[in-house]
Amino acid sequence: MLLRRALRFRRLLIAAARSTQGGGGPPLTPAVYSASAASARLHTRPAAWQSVSEKGSSASDQHVTSAVGSEATSATAAPAATIQGAELTAEDYQQLTPDEFAAVADVYIGGLWTRIERGLREADGEEFDYEVKLEGGALLVSLPYDGLVVIRKDPQTRMLVVESNLFEPFEDKSVQEFRPCGEQCWVSEDEQSITAFLGSALTQYLKKDVKVSL
């Protein structure tokens, strides 16, 4: 049993890491990060917003500040990986310990960093300022007019949580949860993928065509 779980963990890490190869995203280490810094950032937003998780240990923040029209960062995404012909399933994720899940989720969040930054950089229209960075273990996307998206992991529920104020009324926080359903596949309750959700939300908020894709 322990050997099978160790193999599942290794396969998940390899699959998640392949999604970030060549993407230019920040390096992530398998750790459970503290979200205290992200909480402080959210507290500067409307009062209706709540802080992200306070659990975990401290880690150095890694970030990038970007604007459309800045030097391009090449990004190529690899297809879903399979090890020895066996594709990973939702059950593989559920078999991981909270720390193991956090490690896999950290790598996947690094891949989202690349995709979101690329989508914003390549969005059509006038230039606009934005910032995509890791802060306190969460991925923060700052947009014009105080728009904010926070993507964090929840090792206890085995989900990724997306908090944002991109929908009317803008002073309220929207929360969406995404569960793993396979390699590089995280879906909401209504089966919408996390990349489709983010692309749609950013497009609607910015009134520009923002693609967040593999």
Order of alpha helices (4+ residues) and beta strands (2+ residues): alpha-alpha-beta-alpha-alpha-beta-beta-beta-beta-beta-beta-alpha
